[in-house]
Amino acid sequence: MSQINLGGSGLMVPQIALGVMRMGDKTEAQSQEVVETALSKGVNFFDTADIYGNGASTKSLAKALKAVGAAREDIILQSKGGILSDAGPVADDGILGPRYEFSKEHIIASVDAELARLDTDYLDVFLLHRPDVLMQPEEIAAAFNELAQQGEVKQFGVSNMNPWQVELIQSVVDQKLVANQLQFGVMHTGMVDAGLHVNMADSRSVDHDGGILPYSQLKNMTIQAWSPFQYGMFEGHFIGNDKFPELNMKLQEIADKHHSTKNGIAVAFILTHPASMQVILGSMTPSRLVEMIDGQNVQLSHQEWYDIYFAAGNDLP
């Protein structure tokens, strides 16, 4: 498994991680099989969040890791906090939503609750989960300092933030923000579209993300690509979907050439980008997970990358 230096932190992580958002409703046997499959392919980085299954996904991950006998020093655990639903508190502070919440109190409570669910003393990485428009950067800094001093979190980052939001937080916190979890994949190429359509007036020239892709490269901040197989806003998978015949035909054509699969080529599409992204896979089907992970072994040519981009319905100005 290829490794990358997460945000220049010195923490070496696999270029592919397993996200467990959908693990909360799986049986213990199913969760264990997924974790065993990931570990067997060199994926020892696990991404969760307190909001996933209202904590149930994190608990399922912990049980699975214990069942397979994974040593804490051999795995990397990342969680996220800051989203409050109206379904009940995800931390012991009793705060309810729906809203986003980056107060010192809630950040620390969120981490403590996740540590308890994971039955561990520390997180390797903690991310702020979507931007809180009412955030006070000084409170974030105070929370991060306390968590770092107590050894509860080793590295910090954000999720779904634009460059100025990152800059605002980074201007106050002592720790380097090492990662930004953003949606990117074959059917979510907005960060790329805007860069290709510079100085144009068409719809793809609109930059919705504030130049977060080149910003992340300049700042050596790892982009973690989430839900890379979704189209729309969680509308479903594009692989094998009759709505996208041209795309699936092109993915299969390139897969055949590389002795791979459509799932593998979709992962290779992300890893081909020079930003050295980390792909967060969320499949709970072991066979599909293997196909996806094996995509790291595919070296796409530049023309193949662009051919996939075109088949997904994109163009060049």
Secondary structure, DSSP 8 states (H G I E B T S, - for coil): --EEEGGGSS-EEESEEEE-TT-TTS-HHHHHHHHHHHHHTT--EEE--TTGGGGHHHHHHHHHHHHTT--GGG-EEEEEE-EE-SS--SSTT----SEE---HHHHHHHHHHHHHHHT-S-EEEEEEES--TT--HHHHHHHHHHHHHTTSEEEEEEES--HHHHHHHHTT-SS-EEEEEEE-BTTB-HHHHHHHTTT--SGGG--SSSSHHHHHHHTT-EEEEESTTB-TTT--B-TT-TT-HHHHHHHHHHHHHTT--HHHHHHHHHHTSTT--EEEE----HHHHHHHHGGGG----HHHHHHHHHHTT----
